[in-house]
Structure formats: structure tokens, C-alpha cells
Amino acid sequence: MSEERSYGVECKNAECHTGIILGSYMTRPQRGGDLVSFVVVKKAGLVKCPICKKEYEYDQSDIREFPKGV
């Protein structure tokens, strides 16, 4: 059974902190031989928050895993 999890960044605006989903990755292969995904971001670049509308630059250390439905 494959399992996907969401990843993204938390808005750097001190008054916002909204979770911004950038994508999902597979944590468990669906079948034998399938590859498991790993999230590697050299520079996510500028990401605009959909709530506060401010843009900040993010990199690998800012990547977070978010629960399903966030």
C-alpha cells in the first residue's frame, strides 16, 4: 500500500505562519521495485503565501511535512 504525505513550508511572516503545501511524496512503495520519493530542494526560491500574500525565500531547511488535509 503506497502512502503519500504533503510537504511544504511555513510562512515566515510572524503574524501568519500558514502552512504552504508545495507537493507530496511517496513514503512507502506501492509494489516491489517501486521507488520511494525523497524531497530535496536546493532553493525553493520565492514562495507567495496564499493568506497574507507576502513572498519569502525558502530553502531545504525550511521544508516541513504536513498532515493529510492541511
C-alpha positions as CSV (number, residue, x, y, z in Angstrom):
1,M,0.0,0.0,0.0
2,S,1.5,3.3,-1.0
3,E,1.4,6.3,1.3
4,E,1.7,9.9,0.2
5,R,2.5,12.8,2.5
6,S,2.3,16.5,1.9
7,Y,5.4,18.7,2.2
8,G,5.8,22.5,2.1
9,V,7.0,25.5,4.1
10,E,5.6,27.5,6.9
11,C,5.0,31.2,6.0
12,K,7.9,33.3,7.5
13,N,5.5,36.2,8.3
14,A,5.5,36.4,12.1
15,E,1.8,37.2,12.0
16,C,0.8,34.4,9.7
17,H,2.7,31.1,9.9
18,T,0.3,29.4,7.3
19,G,1.4,26.1,6.0
20,I,2.1,26.3,2.3
21,I,1.8,23.0,0.5
22,L,4.4,22.6,-2.3
23,G,3.7,18.9,-3.2
24,S,3.5,15.4,-2.0
25,Y,5.9,12.5,-1.8
26,M,5.5,8.7,-1.5
27,T,6.8,7.2,1.7
28,R,6.0,3.5,1.0
29,P,6.3,1.8,-2.4
30,Q,3.1,0.6,-4.0
31,R,4.7,-2.6,-5.4
32,G,8.0,-4.3,-5.0
33,G,10.6,-2.4,-7.1
34,D,8.8,1.0,-6.9
35,L,10.9,3.9,-5.8
36,V,10.3,5.9,-2.7
37,S,10.4,9.7,-3.2
38,F,12.6,12.0,-1.2
39,V,12.2,15.7,-1.1
40,V,15.3,17.6,-2.0
41,V,15.2,21.4,-2.7
42,K,18.3,23.3,-3.3
43,K,16.4,26.6,-3.5
44,A,12.7,26.7,-3.4
45,G,13.0,30.4,-4.3
46,L,10.3,32.9,-3.6
47,V,7.0,31.5,-2.5
48,K,4.0,33.6,-2.1
49,C,1.7,32.9,0.9
50,P,-2.0,32.5,-0.3
51,I,-3.2,34.0,3.0
52,C,-1.1,37.1,3.8
53,K,0.1,37.5,0.1
54,K,3.8,38.1,1.2
55,E,6.7,36.5,-0.5
56,Y,9.7,34.9,1.2
57,E,12.7,32.9,0.0
58,Y,12.9,29.3,1.3
59,D,15.5,26.5,1.1
60,Q,15.9,22.9,2.2
61,S,16.0,23.7,5.9
62,D,12.5,25.3,5.6
63,I,10.8,22.2,4.2
64,R,8.2,20.6,6.6
65,E,5.9,17.6,6.4
66,F,2.2,18.4,6.8
67,P,-0.6,16.0,7.9
68,K,-3.2,15.0,5.3
69,G,-5.9,17.6,4.8
70,V,-3.8,20.6,5.7
